[in-house]
Amino acid sequence: MLRARVDRHRCIGAGNCITIAPSAFDWHEGDFAKADVVDPDSVEDELLREAALACPTMAIVIEEVEELLPWQLRTAGAGRARRVMKTFMFTDIVGSTQLVEALGDEAWEVLLRWHDETLRSLLTAHQGDEVAATGDGFFVGFDSPEAALACAVAIQRRLADHRQTSGFAPQVRIGVHASEATQVDQNFRGKGVHEAARIAALAGGSEILASQVTAAGTRYQTSDPRSVGLKGIAEPVEIVSINWR
């Protein structure tokens, strides 16, 4: 069985993959100049390979299922599955492709290394469990909304401080959502994980978005709630922006 991923730094939005396999690929939510993987299992392996080979910049990477992180798999892992209540956080550098182009590969790698080390230190300080690194961001699980939001606020404040003292830090979007999910070993899957990722995709640079139910009862001030539709989720979700300044 094969899986596919899109290297967003290489993708130039030619759209060949979407034309060849529209059920497997679509435009990246929030960035319609980039392609994204939707459902690679909806097409035969040969068509998936054909779509990848049609990419002019070779931005589509085809992988054997065993090479992927377990949290990305639909099948059960080696451990026993159990239902848990967790608070999930997704982070993502905004405009990373433009940064790579402006800085060049070497400078980008230095910046990305600093970003990863900075965020990981804050994840550890707030007892966040890193589920996966997503290229230019992280997927993290926390035991409570308070801990997750405290970490998100600490991240934005650390980046803001670095801009003040050093002149630059990348803009990072953060989404936080508490939900029940299925846990297998250290991996999580289920509707709540997808909701957390979709909420993060709606955030702007230096913004923390959370579902209203997640932020309720925490010490953080929020914007007025607004109802949004999340891709692939039938019911709208009430979200708020967290005041971290």
Secondary structure, DSSP 8 states (H G I E B T S, - for coil): -EEEEE-TTT-----HHHHH-TTTEEEETTEEEEEEES-GGGS-HHHHHHHHHT-TT--EEEEEGGGS-GGG-SS--SS--EEEEEEEEEEEETTHHHHHHHH-HHHHHHHHHHHHHHHHHHHHHTT-EEEEE-SSSEEEEESSHHHHHHHHHHHHHHHHHHHHHHS----EEEEEEEEEEEEETTEEESHHHHHHHHHHHH--TT-EEEEHHHHTTSS--B---EEE--TT-SS-EEEEEB---
